[in-house]
Amino acid sequence: MRHPSYCHRGSHEPLLGSTIGDHLAGVVATHAPREALVSVPQQLRLTYQDLAARVDAIARGLLALGIDRGDRVGMWSTDNAEWVLVQMATARIGAILVNVNPAYRTAELVHALKLARVQTLFAIPSFRSSHYLEMLGEFCPDLTVRAPGEWRCTELAELRTLVVFDPDRAALAHIGLTGALTWSDLLARGADVPQSALVERAATLDPDDPINIQFTSGTTGAPKAVLLTHHNILNNAVWAGRLMHFAPGDRLCVPVPFYHCFGMVVSTLTCLAHGATIVIPAPHFDPEATLAAIASERCTAVHGVPTMFIAQLEHPNFARYDLGSLRTGIIAGAPCPPELIRRITTDMHCPDLLIGYGQTEASPITHQTRADDTPARRTTSVGTNLPHTEAKVVDVHTGATVPCGEQGEVCVRGYHVMRGYFEQQDATARTIDVAGWLHTGDLGVMDDAGYLTITGRLKDMIIRGGENVYPAEIEAVFHTHPKVADVAVFGVADPRLGEDVAAWVRLHEGEHADREELREFARARMAHFKVPRHLWIVQEFPMTVTGKIQKFKMRDTAEEWLRREAPSSTARGPAGA
């Protein structure tokens, strides 16, 4: 009789029972003169002592704004030092940091802020083609200001304060945001708050307090706000670091976005939990900037999704950079081809690269390979579940645990499972069962030693280069186009991204449109990574006898079209495809 697909990992090392602020205080006391944070584009270096002082200054500023324990503070920004400082300052006072994707367009931003009931928002003025302050002005045309930092917007009734890094007053006045505070304003207000007030607030906090909201979706594509605690993310960060054998001398290059759980927990918080150094190579992923930062800062570790590593390996200047300081890192966020793992470990001189697997609802890492795993396990599995956690594989119809070697849905249980979806009890109950098991929606196979191989997904989700893309959300946008009668969005295999976004579109009778017209419509209404790269205009969809669209047939047909390159993804599909 085969063993059931169940694995519990214990450990001689206990879980931490402290808040993030208390744990950081201990790290600062031990490693005060060590570098905590290096932001290459900002030409900024902070020791742990410097970081602690700046975190406290921001935390006092937040207290001056009247932010209470459990209040929601949004962060809408690319990667920078301020992101990390606000992350730690909100934890210091017990506020809930809400991670907002900097690629969001106006409608997506408004929806996220409403869903999490954000009361204070930090934002940068702009990045590339995204003009954040102008977008804020778009949905707050009726803005009324009582005093700087006290504003009212009908569309976002709970949003009270905007803090911008760091335009001048004329820039804010130009777009009608005179009620916003600058970073300097925040620090000035905090200067009037005594340190004793911060100490008193910190003493009221509990490790099980919610500390973070991140956005994710399920099969319907309806966004949900994942609520995570000090205990969730601090312990996940600690164990991710322990499995990398992280120590205070390590320096981690972080090209992944901080708004992702990967960037915020597995990267930044892992460094701060172990007394290591965070190295920010660029505001947004740039392959050569990442290579340059690894070389110049002598980084011992690097994180990334597969597409990031591919971009570095294939960069024309790759050979110019000395990457010999690298030792370890984590690759996660999408399927990791064995050949790519081999190239990273050899060509990038990163012998102890580990594969991580998980999801935001699990803080996020549930499984990770180890440096001493066999080559086969390090390239074809996602490792075993982290210490102090359980994992099992269950029959998708009955919920019964399947024998080892059989495919089923991956479920996990432990300290890392989210508190729930913020103010969405029904959605939480559909994801976490009565026994406390988080149902991941992923399909996998577990072997007798607990090693897990991911084989597919129950959820209709596309993982495009580490970005989670939800078809229903994209379909809803296309359905607003006056020429579109129906649309189906799905993922197709892509050698660089793992998956890319594809769509079949059926137009209303008598209407005519081309691919670029439809894609331009989408670009104006959603983040760039959601816009279908491959789009075919067809006359009908494959259906079941009950009228349900068969996306698996669309995917097979589309991938065959792409293999034959006829018709191309820029053309119409054949009638009846």
C-alpha positions in Angstrom: 0.0 0.0 0.0 1.4 3.4 -1.0 1.9 6.1 1.5 -0.6 9.0 1.5 0.5 12.3 0.0 0.9 14.0 3.3 4.1 15.6 4.8 4.7 17.4 8.0 8.0 19.2 8.6 9.1 19.8 12.2 12.2 21.6 13.4 14.5 21.9 16.3 14.3 25.7 15.7 11.1 27.2 17.1 8.9 29.7 15.4 9.3 33.4 16.4 6.7 34.8 18.7 7.5 38.5 18.3 6.2 41.4 16.2 8.3 42.6 13.2 9.2 45.7 15.2 10.5 43.8 18.2 12.5 41.4 16.0 14.1 44.2 14.1 15.0 46.0 17.3 17.0 42.9 18.3 18.7 42.7 14.9 19.6 46.5 15.1 21.1 46.0 18.6 23.4 43.3 17.3 24.3 44.6 13.9 24.0 48.4 14.2 27.0 49.4 12.1 26.4 46.8 9.3 24.8 48.0 6.1 21.1 47.2 6.0 20.0 48.9 2.8 21.8 50.0 -0.4 19.7 51.8 -3.1 21.9 52.0 -6.1 19.7 54.4 -8.2 19.3 56.7 -5.1 23.0 56.6 -4.2 21.8 55.8 -0.6 23.4 53.6 2.0 21.9 53.0 5.4 23.3 51.0 8.3 21.0 49.2 10.6 21.3 52.1 13.0 20.5 54.5 10.3 17.5 52.4 9.1 16.1 52.1 12.6 16.3 55.9 13.2 14.5 56.6 9.8 11.9 54.0 10.5 11.1 55.6 13.9 11.0 59.1 12.3 8.4 57.9 9.8 6.5 55.9 12.4 6.2 59.1 14.5 4.9 60.9 11.4 2.2 58.3 11.0 1.2 58.7 14.6 1.0 62.4 14.0 -1.5 61.8 11.2 -3.7 59.9 13.7 -3.1 56.5 12.1 -4.2 53.8 14.6 -3.6 50.1 15.0 -5.3 48.3 12.2 -5.7 51.3 9.9 -4.8 50.7 6.2 -1.9 52.5 4.7 -1.4 52.1 0.9 2.0 52.1 -0.9 1.8 52.9 -4.6 5.4 53.0 -5.8 8.2 51.3 -7.6 11.2 49.9 -5.6 13.0 52.4 -3.5 14.3 52.9 0.0 11.2 54.7 1.1 9.2 51.6 0.3 11.2 49.6 2.8 11.1 52.4 5.4 7.3 52.6 5.2 7.0 48.9 5.3 8.8 48.7 8.6 7.2 51.9 10.0 3.7 50.6 9.5 4.7 47.4 11.3 6.2 49.5 14.1 2.8 51.1 14.9 0.5 48.3 14.0 -1.0 49.8 10.8 -1.8 47.5 7.9 0.4 48.1 4.8 -1.6 47.7 1.6 0.6 46.9 -1.4 -0.6 48.6 -4.6 0.8 47.5 -8.0 2.6 50.5 -9.6 1.3 49.2 -13.0 -2.3 49.8 -12.1 -4.3 52.2 -14.2 -7.0 54.5 -12.7 -9.9 52.0 -12.5 -7.7 49.3 -11.0 -6.3 51.6 -8.4 -9.7 52.8 -7.3 -11.0 49.3 -7.0 -8.0 48.2 -4.9 -8.2 51.2 -2.6 -11.9 50.6 -2.1 -11.5 46.9 -1.5 -8.9 47.4 1.2 -10.6 50.6 2.5 -7.3 52.5 2.4 -7.2 55.6 4.6 -3.7 56.9 3.9 -1.8 56.5 0.6 1.9 56.9 -0.1 2.7 57.5 -3.8 5.6 58.6 -6.1 4.7 61.3 -8.6 5.3 59.2 -11.7 7.3 56.5 -13.3 7.8 56.1 -17.1 4.4 56.5 -18.7 2.4 56.2 -15.4 1.7 59.7 -14.0 0.3 58.7 -10.6 -0.7 62.2 -9.4 -2.6 62.9 -12.5 -4.5 59.6 -12.1 -5.3 60.6 -8.5 -6.7 63.8 -9.9 -8.8 61.9 -12.4 -10.9 60.1 -9.9 -11.0 62.9 -7.4 -12.3 65.9 -9.5 -14.4 67.0 -6.6 -11.6 67.0 -4.1 -12.1 69.3 -1.2 -9.3 70.2 1.2 -9.8 71.2 4.8 -6.1 71.4 5.6 -2.9 69.8 4.3 -3.3 66.1 4.9 -7.1 66.3 5.4 -9.0 65.9 2.1 -12.2 64.4 1.0 -12.9 62.6 -2.3 -16.4 61.3 -3.1 -15.1 58.3 -5.1 -12.9 57.2 -2.1 -14.8 58.1 0.9 -12.3 56.6 3.4 -9.2 58.0 1.9 -8.1 60.9 4.1 -4.4 61.5 3.5 -2.0 61.4 0.5 1.8 61.5 1.1 3.9 62.1 -2.0 7.6 61.6 -2.3 8.7 64.5 -2.8 7.4 67.0 -5.5 7.4 70.7 -4.8 4.2 72.5 -3.9 3.9 74.0 -7.4 3.7 70.5 -8.9 0.9 69.5 -6.6 -1.0 72.7 -7.2 -0.7 72.2 -10.9 -2.9 69.1 -10.8 -5.1 70.2 -8.0 -3.6 68.1 -5.2 -2.7 71.0 -2.8 -4.0 68.9 0.1 -1.3 66.3 -0.3 1.6 66.0 2.1 5.2 65.7 1.0 7.7 63.3 2.6 9.3 66.3 4.3 5.9 67.3 5.7 5.4 63.9 7.2 8.8 64.0 8.9 8.2 67.5 10.2 4.9 66.4 11.8 6.6 63.4 13.3 9.3 65.6 14.9 6.6 66.8 17.3 5.7 63.3 18.5 7.8 62.0 21.4 9.6 58.7 21.1 7.7 57.6 24.2 4.5 57.6 22.2 6.0 55.2 19.7 7.2 52.9 22.4 3.7 52.9 24.0 2.1 52.1 20.7 4.5 49.2 20.0 3.8 47.7 23.5 0.2 47.3 22.6 0.9 45.1 19.5 0.5 41.4 19.2 2.3 39.0 16.8 -1.1 37.8 15.5 -2.2 41.3 14.5 -2.8 41.8 10.8 0.0 43.8 9.2 -0.2 43.5 5.5 -2.8 43.4 2.6 -1.8 42.1 -0.8 -4.1 41.6 -3.8 -4.8 38.3 -5.5 -7.6 36.6 -7.3 -9.3 33.2 -7.7 -11.0 31.5 -10.6 -13.5 34.2 -11.1 -10.9 36.9 -11.4 -12.6 39.0 -8.8 -9.7 40.6 -6.7 -9.4 39.6 -3.1 -7.4 41.3 -0.4 -5.2 38.8 1.4 -4.7 39.7 5.1 -1.4 38.7 6.6 0.0 39.0 10.2 3.3 39.7 11.8 3.5 36.0 12.6 2.7 34.9 9.1 5.3 36.9 7.2 8.1 37.2 9.8 8.4 33.5 10.2 8.1 32.9 6.5 10.9 35.3 5.9 13.1 33.8 8.6 12.7 30.2 7.2 13.2 31.3 3.6 16.5 32.8 4.8 17.5 29.8 6.9 17.1 27.5 3.9 19.5 29.8 2.0 21.9 29.7 4.9 21.6 33.4 5.2 23.9 35.3 7.6 24.7 38.9 8.4 27.5 39.0 5.8 25.1 38.2 2.9 24.0 40.8 0.4 20.9 40.2 -1.6 20.2 41.9 -4.9 16.4 42.5 -5.2 15.2 43.1 -8.7 11.7 41.8 -7.9 9.0 44.3 -7.1 8.3 45.1 -3.5 4.5 45.1 -4.0 4.8 41.3 -4.5 5.0 39.0 -1.5 8.2 37.7 -3.1 9.8 41.1 -3.0 8.4 42.3 0.3 8.7 39.1 2.4 11.1 36.7 0.8 13.5 39.5 -0.2 13.4 42.6 2.0 12.0 41.1 5.2 14.3 38.1 4.9 17.3 40.3 4.8 16.2 42.4 7.8 15.3 39.4 9.8 18.8 37.9 9.4 20.9 41.1 9.6 21.8 40.9 5.9 21.9 43.7 3.3 19.2 44.6 0.8 20.6 45.9 -2.5 18.1 47.7 -4.8 19.5 47.7 -8.3 16.8 49.8 -10.0 13.2 51.2 -9.5 11.9 48.6 -11.9 13.5 45.5 -13.2 16.4 46.2 -15.5 18.7 43.3 -16.5 21.9 45.2 -16.9 21.3 47.3 -13.7 20.8 44.0 -11.9 24.1 42.5 -13.2 25.9 45.8 -12.4 24.6 45.8 -8.9 25.6 42.2 -8.2 29.1 43.0 -9.5 29.7 46.4 -7.8 28.0 45.5 -4.5 29.5 42.0 -4.4 26.1 40.4 -3.8 26.1 36.9 -2.5 22.5 36.2 -3.4 19.9 37.2 -6.0 16.2 36.7 -6.3 14.0 36.7 -9.4 11.4 35.1 -11.6 12.5 33.0 -14.6 12.1 35.8 -17.1 14.4 38.0 -15.1 17.2 35.4 -15.0 16.7 34.8 -18.7 17.0 38.5 -19.5 20.2 38.7 -17.5 21.8 35.6 -19.1 20.9 36.8 -22.6 22.0 40.4 -22.1 24.7 41.3 -24.7 26.9 42.7 -21.9 26.5 39.7 -19.6 30.1 38.6 -19.9 31.4 42.1 -18.7 30.2 41.6 -15.2 32.0 39.6 -12.5 29.3 37.6 -10.7 31.7 35.4 -8.8 30.5 36.7 -5.4 27.1 35.0 -5.9 26.4 31.9 -3.8 22.6 31.5 -3.5 19.2 32.9 -4.3 15.6 32.0 -5.0 13.8 31.6 -8.4 10.0 31.5 -8.1 6.8 32.9 -9.6 6.6 30.7 -12.7 7.6 27.2 -13.9 11.4 26.9 -13.8 12.9 24.9 -16.8 15.7 22.6 -15.7 18.0 24.1 -18.4 17.5 27.6 -17.0 18.4 26.3 -13.5 21.6 24.8 -14.9 22.6 28.1 -16.7 22.0 30.1 -13.5 24.1 27.8 -11.3 26.9 27.6 -13.8 27.0 30.7 -16.0 25.9 33.1 -13.2 28.1 31.3 -10.7 25.2 30.7 -8.3 25.7 27.1 -7.2 23.1 27.1 -4.4 20.1 28.5 -6.3 16.9 27.3 -4.7 13.4 27.0 -6.2 10.5 28.5 -4.2 6.8 27.7 -4.6 3.8 29.2 -2.9 1.1 31.9 -3.1 0.2 35.1 -1.4 -2.3 33.4 0.8 0.6 31.5 2.3 2.9 34.4 3.1 4.1 33.3 0.4 6.5 30.4 0.5 5.1 26.9 1.1 7.8 24.8 -0.5 11.5 25.3 -1.2 14.4 23.2 -2.5 17.5 22.8 -0.4 21.1 23.3 -1.4 21.9 19.7 -0.5 19.1 18.2 -2.6 20.0 15.9 -5.5 20.3 17.7 -8.9 17.1 16.0 -10.1 15.1 17.2 -7.2 16.6 20.7 -7.5 15.5 21.0 -11.1 12.3 19.0 -11.4 10.5 19.6 -8.1 9.7 22.6 -5.9 11.2 20.9 -2.9 9.4 20.1 0.3 7.2 22.2 2.6 8.9 24.5 5.0 9.5 23.5 8.7 6.5 23.8 11.0 4.1 23.3 8.1 2.0 20.5 6.6 1.2 19.7 3.0 -1.0 17.2 1.3 -2.4 16.3 -2.1 -6.1 15.6 -2.3 -8.5 14.3 -4.9 -10.1 17.2 -6.6 -13.6 15.7 -6.4 -13.7 14.0 -3.0 -11.1 15.9 -1.0 -9.6 12.6 0.1 -5.8 12.5 0.4 -4.4 10.6 -2.6 -1.5 8.1 -2.5 2.0 9.3 -3.2 2.6 9.5 -6.9 -0.9 10.5 -7.8 -2.0 13.9 -9.0 -4.4 16.1 -7.0 -4.9 19.5 -5.5 -2.1 20.8 -3.3 -3.2 21.9 0.2 -1.1 23.4 3.0 -1.6 24.2 6.7 0.4 26.0 9.2 1.6 29.4 10.6 1.9 30.8 7.1 -1.7 30.5 6.1 -3.3 34.0 5.9 -5.8 35.3 8.4 -8.3 35.4 5.5 -9.5 37.7 2.8 -10.1 41.2 4.2 -13.8 41.5 5.1 -14.7 38.7 2.7 -15.7 35.8 4.9 -17.4 33.7 2.1 -14.4 33.9 -0.1 -12.2 32.9 2.8 -14.4 29.9 3.6 -14.1 28.7 0.0 -10.3 28.8 0.2 -9.5 27.6 3.8 -11.6 24.6 4.9 -12.9 23.9 8.3 -9.8 21.9 9.2 -7.6 24.9 8.4 -6.2 23.6 5.1 -5.5 26.2 2.5 -6.6 24.9 -0.9 -4.0 26.3 -3.4 -5.9 25.5 -6.6 -2.7 24.0 -8.0 -2.3 20.4 -9.1 0.7 18.5 -8.0 2.3 15.1 -7.2 4.1 14.3 -4.0 6.7 11.5 -3.7 7.4 9.4 -0.6 9.9 11.9 0.7 7.5 14.8 0.5 9.0 16.4 -2.6 6.4 18.1 -4.6 6.1 18.6 -8.4 3.6 21.1 -9.7 1.7 19.7 -12.7 -1.0 22.3 -13.5 -3.6 24.5 -12.0 -7.2 24.2 -11.2 -7.6 27.9 -11.2 -7.9 29.6 -14.5 -4.9 31.8 -13.9 -2.0 32.7 -16.1 1.5 33.2 -14.6 3.2 35.5 -17.1 6.8 36.1 -16.1 5.9 36.0 -12.4 2.8 38.2 -12.7 -0.5 36.6 -11.9 -3.0 37.4 -14.7 -6.7 36.6 -14.3 -8.6 36.0 -17.5 -12.0 37.0 -16.2 -10.7 40.5 -15.4 -9.3 41.0 -18.9 -12.5 39.6 -20.5 -14.6 42.1 -18.5 -12.6 44.9 -20.1 -13.0 43.6 -23.7 -16.7 43.1 -23.1 -17.0 46.9 -22.8 -15.8 47.4 -26.4 -18.8 48.2 -28.6 -17.7 45.9 -31.4 -17.0 42.8 -29.2 -19.7 40.2 -28.9 -17.6 37.7 -26.8 -14.1 37.0 -25.7 -12.1 34.2 -24.1 -8.7 34.8 -22.5 -6.3 32.0 -21.7 -2.6 31.3 -21.3 -0.3 29.8 -24.0 3.2 28.4 -23.4 6.0 30.9 -23.9 9.7 30.0 -23.8 10.7 33.3 -22.1 7.8 34.1 -19.9 6.6 30.6 -19.0 3.1 31.6 -20.2 1.8 34.6 -22.1 -1.7 36.0 -22.5 -3.8 35.0 -25.5 -7.4 35.9 -26.5 -10.0 34.8 -29.0 -12.4 37.6 -29.8 -15.8 37.3 -31.6 -17.2 40.5 -33.0 -20.8 41.5 -33.4 -22.3 40.7 -36.7 -21.3 43.2 -39.4 -18.5 44.8 -37.2 -14.9 45.0 -38.3 -11.8 45.5 -36.2 -8.1 44.6 -36.2 -5.9 43.3 -33.5 -4.1 46.6 -32.8 -7.4 48.4 -32.4 -8.5 45.9 -29.7 -5.2 45.9 -28.0 -5.0 49.7 -27.8 -8.4 49.6 -26.2 -7.1 47.2 -23.6 -3.8 49.1 -23.0 -5.8 52.2 -22.0 -7.7 50.3 -19.4 -5.4 47.8 -17.7 -1.8 47.2 -16.7 0.5 46.3 -19.6 1.2 42.7 -18.6 -2.5 41.9 -18.8 -2.9 43.0 -22.5 -3.0 39.9 -24.7 0.1 39.4 -26.8 -1.6 36.9 -29.0 -5.1 37.8 -30.2 -7.2 36.2 -32.9 -10.6 37.3 -34.2 -12.7 34.2 -34.8 -16.3 33.5 -35.8 -17.1 31.0 -33.1 -15.7 29.3 -30.0 -15.5 25.6 -29.2 -18.4 24.8 -26.8 -19.7 21.9 -24.8 -23.2 20.7 -25.4 -24.3 22.8 -22.4 -22.9 26.0 -23.9 -19.7 26.3 -21.9 -16.6 27.6 -23.6 -13.8 24.9 -23.9 -10.7 27.0 -23.2 -8.4 23.9 -23.3 -9.3 23.4 -26.9 -8.7 27.1 -27.7 -5.3 26.8 -26.0 -4.3 23.6 -28.0 -5.4 25.3 -31.2 -3.7 28.5 -30.5 -0.4 26.8 -29.6 -0.6 24.8 -32.9 -1.1 28.1 -34.8 1.9 29.6 -33.0 4.0 26.5 -33.8 3.1 26.7 -37.5 3.1 30.5 -37.5 0.2 30.4 -39.9 -2.0 32.2 -39.2 0.2 34.5 -37.1 -1.0 36.0 -33.9 -1.5 39.3 -35.7 -4.1 37.8 -38.0 -7.6 36.5 -38.0 -8.2 32.9 -37.0 -9.9 30.6 -39.5 -13.7 30.6 -39.4 -15.0 28.1 -36.8 -11.6 27.8 -35.2 
